[in-house]
């Protein structure tokens, strides 16, 4: 009887260990764990450590398995020209044992091309997602793949090539029987839904009015039964019917290339955009395309080359960002996107049903990390280690201060468990903050390695991926 009770307890424990997508349940970053470590690091509180290939994707958890992606090979020169590799340049999906850190399997994905990405990105940045039966992954250098929990490939869907000079950041998500993927880029943007069982495309909705972005959609289940996909894009926040791909509503005038994931609380959505130059109270005035042609179009062909922008060095420097089709010219469509970017504003929005804006905040916003909503307070971590607590109902700033031991750049999004917020900087500093309107720093831990990945939480453990390894930390671990 005792043996059966033990087996049942272990089964329930494993089944309850869920962090199924980027930022965990519903993309919220919130765990129901009641006990987590506070002080830990590479030599303290380590339950296990596993060396891994590099990658920025965040770990996800289902039962006793951890899934993530990684990349090996492909030099910066090769990536810059996007040439096909005849050797090296491998993409992997990796499965670890959550209890021990042992690698259970490691499967290589096809890599028919090497797409360009910026140094703070990776060819393995999008995080996996799982339905507890299969794991689904996306690589910009290939497309979508599905594996069962034993590592057997169930289907694959080649996509691309893509036109995003910074690489990809959007992670796939699951909505019932659909696998959803956002593919925003400088030309040819779209939102895609495929059957999670077969990989067949169910619908594809073009997004011609947006350029590059790196956000992962949020999901709202309305009381009338409609399931909405909430999609931040360049200059816009859009809502789509998850069943059909039909656009439901849109908010415009927002800033360029968003990176964070919306946070959903019932019928309310919190989403944010930040880009350099977007904090000014008034938009920048930008001449029309006709006036720009009159000034720069020397050969009168109705488009402008980099050389023709010589009278304005600023426009020459930004030419690559404005030449969206990568054809060597800025035409009217390119220029109109530039005008929209110059007119856009940074914002944190609280949005109700039908796109009604409840409140707006413009300053003190992060670049990449998503907001964290916990017990009525929104937490924002900005580069420089500036942590802001905001009243979720009103948008009022409750407290703002610097994380004194981690004045750094931030890519990982904050997560919370057992009443503490975990904030991980690029330089590997993990600040643990007691949650609340008057938050307090309780510990600063140093991993002594770069970190871009958002931590995962399961039961009494926190899982942290650095550039070189995955760690599992538990209170009291390593003392035996």
MARBALUM-24012 format. One record per residue: x, y, z of N, C-alpha, C in turn. Coordinates in steps of 0.1 Angstrom, whole numbers, plus 2048, in hexadecimal, padded with zeros to 3 digits. Each point is the difference from the previous one (the first is absolute). Example, Ala and Ser with C-alpha at 12.3 -4.5 7.8 and 13.67 -1.06 7.14 Angstrom:
// MARBALUM-24012
8847C784E7F780C80080980C800/7FC80B7F980980B8007F880B808/
//
This chain:
// MARBALUM-24012
8087F48007F880C80080980D800/80A80080880980B8018078027F3/8047F57F98078027F37F68067F6/7F47FC7FF7F68057F77FE80F803/7FF80480D7FF80E80480B8087FB/80D7FA80180B8087FC8008027F1/7FC7F57F88008017F27F580B7FC/7F57FF8067F580A7FD80580E803/80780280B80580D80480A8067F6/8097F77FB80A8047F67F98037F3/7F57F87FC7F98037F47F980E800/7F980280B7F980D80280A80C7FF/80C7FE80780A80A8008058037F2/8037F57F88058027F37F68077F7/7F37FB8017F58057F87FE80F803/80280480C7FE80E80480B8097FD/80B7FB7FB80B8097FD7FE8057F1/7FB80C7FF7FD8057F380580F7FF/8088027F580480D7FC8007FF7F1/7F47FF7F97FF7FA7F38048097F4/80380D8028048097F580880B806/8058097F780780B8047F980880B/80680280B7FB80680C7F57F8807/8007F37FE7F77F78087F28017FC/7F77FC80A7F17FF7FD7FB80D7FA/7FA8007F57FA80B7F980980B7FD/80D7FE80180A80A7FD80180A80B/7FB7FD80C7FF80A80B80D802808/8087F680080C8018097FD7FE80E/7F47FB8047FC7FE80E8007F1803/8067FC80B8007F28047F880080E/7FA7F48027F97FE80D8087F980A/80D8007FD80A7FA80A7FF80780D/8017F880B7FF80680E80E801806/80A7F97FA80D80080680B8007F5/80880A80080B8027F680D805807/80B7FD7FA80D80680680180F7FE/80780680980280F80080F8037FC/8097F980780E8037FE8067F37F9/8058027F48067F57F88098057F5/8077F77FA8098047F58087F47FB/80A8017F88077F57FA8067F680A/80380580C8067F780A7F77FF80D/7F48057FF7F77FF80C7F27FD7FC/7FA7F68077F27FD7FE7FE7F87F3/80B7FA7FA7FF7FA7F37FB7F1802/7F47FD7FB7FB7F38008077F87F5/8018067F48087FA7F580480B7F6/80A7FD7F88048097F58037F87F4/7FC8047F48027F97F480680A7F5/80C7FC7FB8068087F57F77FF7F4/7FE80B7F97F88007F48058087F5/7FD7FE7F38038097F57F980D803/80580B7FA7FA80D8027F28017F9/7F88098067F38037FA7F980A80A/7F78087FB7F980A8097F27FB803/7FC7F57FB7F27FB8037FF7FD80F/7F48028057FE7FE80F7FB7F1802/8047FA80B7FB7F28027F1800803/7FA7F57FB7F27FD8048007F2807/7F57FD8078007F48097F27F97FE/8017F37FF7F47F88018037F3807/7FA7FF80C8037F580980F7FF803/8077F57FD80E7FF8038098037F5/7FB8077F68088047F480180F7FE/80C8047FC80380E7FD8048007F1/7FA80A7F98038017F280680E7FD/80A8007F780580D7FB8077FE7F3/80480A7F98077FF7F380E806802/8097FD7F680D8058008068007F2/80B8067FE8078017F380F7FF802/8067F97F680E7FF8008058027F1/80C8077FF8068027F37FA80C7F8/8078037F57FC80B7F880780D805/80A8047F980780C8057F880D7FD/80480B8067F980C7FE8018047F1/80C7FD7F98018047F27F67F87F8/7FE7F38037F77F87F97F2805802/7FD80480C7F28048037FD80E7F9/80A8087FF7FF80E7FA7FB7FF7F2/8057F67F87FD7FE7F27F47F67FF/7FC7F980A7F57F78008027F47F7/80C7FC7FE8037F57F77FC7F2805/7FD7F67F87FD7F380480D7F9805/7FF7F980B80B7F88058017F27FA/80C7FB7FD8017F27FC8057F880C/80480680B8047F980C7FF80A80C/7FE7FA80C7FE80880C7F3808800/7FF80A8087F48088017F47F8804/8007F980C7F67F78047F6807809/7F37FC7FE7F58058097FB7F4807/7FD80180D7FC7F58097F4803808/7F77F68027F680080A8067F680B/80080480D8067F880A7F67FD80B/7FF7F48057F87FC80B8087FC80C/7FE80580C8077FD80C7F77FA80A/8057F78097F97FB80B80080B80B/7F38048047FF80B8098067FD80E/8007F48048057FC80D80F800801/8077FC7F480E7FD8018088097F6/7FA8067F68078087F68067F87F5/7FE7F38018067F77F57F98037F3/8088007F57FA8027F37FA7F37FB/7F38007FE7F87F47FC8017FE7F1/7FF80B7F98027FF7F180480E7FB/8068007F480480C7F97FE7FE7F1/7F78077FA7FC7FE7F280480C7F8/8077FD7F580480A7F67F58047F6/7FE80D7FE7F78047F68078047F3/7F97FF7F58068047F380480F801/80B8047F980480E8008048047F2/7F68027F78038037F280680E7FD/80080880B80580E7FE80580580D/80880B7FF80480780C7FB80E7FF/7F58038077FB80E800807809809/80080D7FC80880A8087F980280E/80880380A7FB80480D80A809806/7FB80880980980A8078077F880C/80B8068058087F980A7F97FC80D/7F68088037F87FD80D7F57F67FD/7FF7FB7F47F67F67FD8077F37FD/7F87F67FC8067F27FE7F77F97F5/8057F67F97F87F87F77F77F7808/80180080D7F87F78087FA80980C/7F980B7FC7FA80980A7F17FC803/7F87FD7F67F27FC8037FF7F4809/7F880180B7FF7F58097F67F57FB/8027F48057F67F57FC7F3802807/7F67F87FC7F38008077FB7F1800/7F97FC80B7FC7F28017F17FF804/7FA7F57FB7F37FC8058007F4809/80C7FD8058027F58098007F27F8/7FF8017F38017F47F880B8017F5/80180C7FB80A8047F680680D804/80C8027FA80780D8028018067F2/7FE80D7FF8008077F380B80B800/8088017F680B8097FF8008087F3/80680C8008018087F480E8057FF/8067FE7F480D8067FD7FF8097F4/80580C8007FF8097F48077FA7F5/80A7F88028087FA7F57FA7F37FA/7F47FC8057F97F57FA7F1802800/7F980180C7F28008017FC7F980D/7F47FA8007FA7F980B8037F1800/8027FA80C8017F28027F87FC80C/7FB7F38007F97FA80B8077F3803/8037FE80D8067F38057F77FA80B/7FF7F38017FA7FA80C80A80080B/7FC7FC80C80880180C80C7F6800/8007F77F680C7F77FE80A8067F6/7FD80B7FA8098067F67FD7FC7F2/7F57F97FE7FD7FD7F27F980B7F9/8058047F47FA80B7F87F27FB7FB/7F68088037F27FD7FC7FC8087F3/80580C7FF7FE8077F380980C800/8028057F480880D7FE7F98087F5/80280D8017FA80A7F780B80A7FD/8077FF7F480A80A7FD7F980E7FD/80680A8057FB80E7FE80B8097FC/7FD80C7FB80A8097FC8057FE7F2/80B8077FC8098088097F980D804/80580680B7FA80B80680980D7FE/7FA80B80180680D7FE80180880D/8087FB80980180680D80F801804/80680C7FE80F8008018057FE80E/7F780080A8047FE80E7FE7F1805/7FA7F87F77FD7F28047F2800806/7FC7F48057F37FE80580080080F/7F48038067FE80080F7F37FB804/7F67FF7F67F27FC8048007F1802/7FA7FC80B7FE7F28037F37FB7FC/7FF7F37FC7F27FA7FD7F87FE80D/7F38017FF7F77FD80B7F57F67FB/7FA7FA80A7F57F77FD7F2807804/7F67FE7F77F38048047F77F57FC/7FC7F780A7F97F47FE8077F77F6/7FA7FE7F48067F77F68098077F6/80280D8028088087F780D804805/80B7FF7F880D80680380180D7F9/80280B80780080D7FB80E8067FF/8048067F580D8067FF7FF80E7F9/80680A80680180D7FB80D8017F8/7FF8047F380C8027F780080E7FB/80280A80980280E7FB80E8027FC/8018087F580D8027F97FF80D7F8/80B8047FA7FF80D7F97F88007F3/7FD7F47FB7F77FF7F57FA7F2801/7F37FE7FC7FA7F38017FC7FB80D/7FC80980A7FC7FC80D7F37F8800/7FF7F68097F37F88017FF7FA80D/7F47FC8037FC7F880C7FB7F27FB/8057F68067FE7F27FB7FA7F780A/7F67F87FC7FB7F68098017F27F9/8057F68068017F37FB7F97F6809/7FC7F57FA7FA7F580880C7F9808/7FF80080E80B7FB8088027F17FE/7F67F97FB8027F27FE8077FC7F3/7FE8087F58057FD7F380A80A7FA/80080D80680880A7FA7FA8067F4/7F47FD7FC7FA8067F47FB80E804/8018097F67FC80E8037F1801800/7FB80680B7F18028017FC80E7FB/80880A8037FE80D7FB80D808800/80180A7F880C8097FF7FA80E7FD/8038098097FB80E7FE80C8097FE/8008077F580B8097FC7FF80D809/80B80580380180D80880880A7F9/7FA8067F58088097F780480D806/7FA80480B80280D80680A80080C/8077F580180A7FF80B80E7FC7FA/80A80380880E7FB7FC8047F780C/80D7FF8018067F780A7FB80180E/7FE7F58077FE80080E8047F3805/8007FE80E8057F48067F77FC80C/7F38047FF7F77FD80B7FA7F27FE/7FB7FA80B7F97F48007F1804804/7F67FB7F87F28058027FB7FB80E/7F78088057F87FC80C7F37FB7FC/7F87F98097F47FA7FD7F580580A/7F58047FB7F58048097F37F87FC/7FB7F980A7F37F97FE7F5808805/7F88067F77F58098047F47F8805/7F88078077F47F98067F67FC7F5/8018067F47F67FC7F68067F47F8/80B7FA8048057F47FA80B8037F5/80280D7FD80A8037F680E7FF806/8097FA7F980E7FF80580880A7F8/80680A80680780B7F980F7FD801/8078027F580F80180080480F801/80780480A80480E80280F8017FB/8028087F680C8007F880680E800/80B80280880780D7FE8087FF7F3/80080B7F98088017F480680E7FF/8088027F680680E7FE7F48097FD/7FF80A8097F780B7FF7F27FD804/7FD7F38047F27FC8017FE7F580B/7F47FF8057FC7F58087F47FA7F9/8007F47FC7F57FA7F97FA7F4807/7F37FE7FE7F97F48057FA7F87F5/8027F38017FB7F77F57F87F5807/7F67FB7F87F97F48048097F47FE/8037F980B8097F58007FB7F47F7/7F37FF7FE7FA7F57F88028037F1/7FF80D7FC7FF8037F280B8097FB/80780780980A80A7FB7FB80D7FD/7F38028017F980D7FD80580B80A/80380B7FB80480C8097F3805806/80180280E7F480580780180F803/80C80480580280F80380E803800/80480D80080E8047FE80180E807/80C80280680480D80680D8047F9/80180C7FB80B8047F880880B808/80B8057FA80880B80680A7FB80A/8047F38008097FB80A80E7FE7FA/80A7FD80880D8017FA8057F37F9/80C8017FB8067F67F78057F3807/8007F67F98067F38037FF7FC80F/7F37FD8047FE7FC80E8067F2803/8037FD80C8077F48047F97F880B/7F78068077FB7FA80C7F27F97FD/7FC7F88097F47F87FF7F5807808/7F48017FB7F58068087FD7F780C/7FB80780B7FB7FA80C7F1801800/7F97F58037F27FF7FF7FA7FE80E/7F68088047FA7FE80D7F18017FE/7F97F47FE7F28017FD7FE8067F2/7F880B8007FD8077F380A80B7FE/80A80280880980C7FF80D7FB7FB/8068077F780D7FD7FA80A80B803/80C7FC80480B80A80380B7FD7F5/80380A7F880A7FE7F680980D7FF/80D7FE7FC80880C8008097FF7F4/80480D7FB80A8027F580A80A805/80D7FE7FC80A80980380A8017F4/80480B7FC80B8027F780680D802/80D8027FC80780C8027F880B7F8/7FF80C8077F980B7FA7F1800802/7FB7F68067F17FF8027FB80680D/8098068087FB80680D7FC80F7FF/8038067F47FD80E7FF7F1802800/7FB80B8067F28038027F98027F2/8078067F77FB8037F28087F87F6/7F97FA7F68067F97F58098097F8/80B7FA7FA8098087F87F98037F2/80280C7FB7FB8037F38097FA7F5/7FA7FA7F68077FA7F67FA8047F2/8098047F77FA8057F37F97F57F8/7F78037F77F97F77F880A7F97F6/7FC7F57FA8087FA7F68028097F4/7F68087FC8028097F580B80A803/80080680C80A80A80480E7F9800/8007F480580D7F88018067FD7F2/7F77FC7F78047FE7F280680D7FA/7F980B80380580D7FA80D804805/8047FC80C80D80380680B7F67FC/7FD7F37FF80A7F67FF8007F87F3/7F58007F97FF7F77F48078067F4/80D7FE7FF8088077F67FD7FB7F2/7FD7F37FE7FD7FB7F27F18007FD/7F88048097F18017FE7FA7F37FD/8047F58077FA7F37FD7F67FC80B/7FC80A8087F57FE80A8057F780C/80D7FE8028057F980B80E805803/8057FD80C80D80680480A7F6805/80C8017FB80B7F780480780580C/8087F880680980480B80880C7FC/8068007F480980B7FB7F880D7FF/7F37FF7FB7F980C7FE7FC80780E/8017F880B7FE80680D80C807806/80B8017F880C8068047FF80E807/7F78087FC7FE80D8077FB7FF80E/7FB7F48047FC7FE80E8067F3806/80B8028068087F48067F77F7809/7F68068077F87F88097F77F77F8/7FB8047F57F87F77F78097F67F9/80C8037FD8097F67FB8037F580A/80280480D8037F680A7F47F7802/7F48057FF7F47F88037FA7F97F4/8088017F57FA7FB7F37FC7F1801/8087F88067FD7F18017F37FE807/7FD80880A7F37FF8077F48047F8/80380A7F77F58057F87FD7F97F2/80B7F97FC7FE7F87F37FA7F2804/7F38008017FA7F48068017F47F7/7FF8027F38017F57F680E7FC7FD/80A80780680E7FD7FD8048007F1/7FA8097F98028017F280980C7FC/80680780A80980B7FD7FA80D7FE/7F28018027F980C7FF7F680380B/7FE80C8037F58048087F58057F7/7F47FA8007F58047F87F5806809/7F48037FA7F68068087FB7F880C/7FF7F37FE7FB7F780B80B80080B/80D7FF7FC80A80080B80080D807/7FE80C7F980080D8077F4801809/7F57FB7FC7F48018098027F880D/8067F57FF8047F980D809808808/80A8077FA8098098077F880B807/7F78067F97F780B8057F97FA80D/7FA7F47FE7F97FA80B8097FE80C/80C7FC7FE8097FD80B80480D807/80280B7F880380D8067F5806808/7F37FC7FC7F58058077FB7F880C/8067F48017FB7F680A80580480E/7F97FB80A80380480E8017F3808/80A80080A8017F58097F3800809/7FC7F48047F47FF8097FF7F3807/7FB80180C7FA7F48077F1803801/7F97F67FA7F18027FF7F97F6809/7F58048067F67F78067F48017F7/7FC7F57FA7F67FF7F57F57F7804/7F48057FF7F47F88037FA7FA7F4/7F47F98007FA7FB7F57FE80A7F4/8017FB7F47FE8087F480B80A7FE/80B7FF80780B8097FE7FF80D807/7F780180B7FF80C80780C802809/80680C7FF80C8038087FB80580E/8057F980A7FC80380E80980A806/80D7FE7FD80A80A80480D7FE7F8/80880A80080D8007F880B806808/80C7FA7FF80C80580680B8007F6/80880B7FF8098027F680F7FE804/80380380C80E8008048047F580A/80D7FE8028057F58097FD7F27FB/7FF7FE7F37FD7F37FB80C7F87FC/7FF7F380080B7F77FC8018007F1/80C7FB7FC8027FD7F27FB7F37FC/8067F58067FC7F27FC7F77F980B/80380180D7F87F88097F1803800/7F87F58027F18028017FC80580E/7F58068017FB80480D7FC7F4808/80180180D7FB7F58097F5806808/7F47F98007F58038087FE7F680C/80080680C7FF7F780C7F980780B/7F57FB8047F880580B7FD80F7FE/7FB8047F47FC80D7FD80A80A7FD/80D7FC7FF80B8097FE8077FB7F3/80380A7F78087FD7F480F804804/8097F77FC80E8038028078017F3/80980A7FE8078037F480F801803/8087F97F980F8018028068067F4/80680C8028068087F580F7FE800/8068027F580F8007FF80580A80A/80C7FD80780580880B7FB7FB80D/7F87F58007FB7FA80C7F6808807/7F78077F87F68088067F37F8801/7FB7FD80C7F47F88027F580A804/7F57FF7F97F48088037F47F7803/7F980480B7F47F98037F480A7FD/7F67FB7F97F58087FB7F37FA804/7F78088057F27FB8037F97FC7F3/7FD7F38007FA7FB7F37F38067FD/7F880580A7F38057FD80180F7FB/80A80780480080F7FD80C8047F8/80B7F880080C8057F9809809809/7FC80180C80880980980D7F9804/80B80780080D7FA8057FF7FF80F/8037F48058007FE80F80D801806/80A7FB7F980E80180580A7FE7F4/80B80780080A7FF7F680D801806/80A7F77FC80D80180580A7F77F8/80C80180380B7F87F98037F4808/8027F57F98067F480680F802801/80480480C80D80580280B7F67FC/7FE7F480280A7F67FC7FF7FB7F2/7F78057F87FE7FB7F37FC80C7F6/80980A8007FD80B7F78067FC7F2/7F77FB7F88047F87F47F68017F5/8027F97F57F67FE7F57F87F4803/7F38007FC7F77F58037F97FB7F3/8017F37FE7F97F97F57F57F6806/8047F980B7F77F78067F4807806/7F47FA8007F58068067FF7FB80E/7FA8098097FF7FC80E7F67F5802/8027F780A7F77F68047FE80180F/7F57F98057FD80180E7FB7F3806/8047FD80C7FC7F480780380280F/7F77FA80880180080E80280E806/7F980A7F980080E80580D8087FC/8097FA7F880C8077FC8018017F1/80580B7FC8028037F180F7FD7FD/8027FA7F580E7FC7FC8038087F3/80A8088018048097F580F7FD7FC/8017FC7F380D7FB7FC8068097F5/80C8068028068097F78097F97F6/8038077F58097FA7F680D7FC805/80580780A80D7FD8068007F580A/7F47FA8027FF7F48097FD80480E/7FB80B8037FC80480E7F17FD802/7FD7F880A7F37FC8037FC80780D/7F780A7FE7FB80780C7F37FA805/7FF7FD80C7F37FB8067FA80B808/7F38037FD7F980B8067F37FB806/7FE80480D7F37FD8067F58087FA/7F67F97FA7F68067F87F7809809/7FB80B7FA7F680980780280E7FB/7F680880380080E7FB80D807805/8057FD80C80D80580580A7F57FF/8037FB7F58097F47FE80D803807/8077F580480D8008078097F67FA/80D8047FE80A7F77FC8047F780C/8007F37FD8047F680B80D7F97FD/8047FF7F380C7FA7FD8058037F2/80D8007FD8058027F380A7F57FE/7FE7F77F68087F57FD8078027F2/80C7FB7FF8098027F58037F27F9/7FC7FF7F38037F47F980D8007F8/80680C7FF80D8017FA8007FB7F2/7F58027F97FE7FC7F27F58087FA/8008027F37F58087F97F37F8801/7F58078017F37F98007F68097F8/7F97F97F67F68077F87F27F9803/8017F48057F47F78017F880380D/7F37FF7FF7F780280B8007F4809/80180180D8007F48087F27F9800/8017F38047F37F88027FF7FC80E/7F47FE8057FE7FC80E7F77F4800/8037F68087F87F58028017FA80E/7F57FF8078007FB80D809808809/80B7FA80680980780980D8047F9/8008007F380D8037F97FE80B7F6/80B8077FE80180A7F580B7FB7F6/7FE8027F38097FB7F680580C7F8/80D8017FF80680B7FA80A7FC7F5/7FE8057F58097FD7F480A80C7FE/80D7FD80180A80A7FC8057FD7F2/80A8077FB8057FE7F38057F27FF/8067FA80B8077F47FE7F97F4807/7F68028097FB7F58087F1802804/7FA7F68057F38008078027FC80E/7FA8088098017FD80F7F27FE805/8007F780A7F47FE80880480480F/7F880980680380480D7F47FD809/8047FA80C7F67FD80A80680580E/7F780480980480480D8077F4807/80C8038058077F58078087F77F7/7FF8017F38077F77F780F801801/8077F67FF80F80080080680080E/7F87FE80A80580080E8037F2805/7FC7F67F88027F280580F7FC7FD/
//
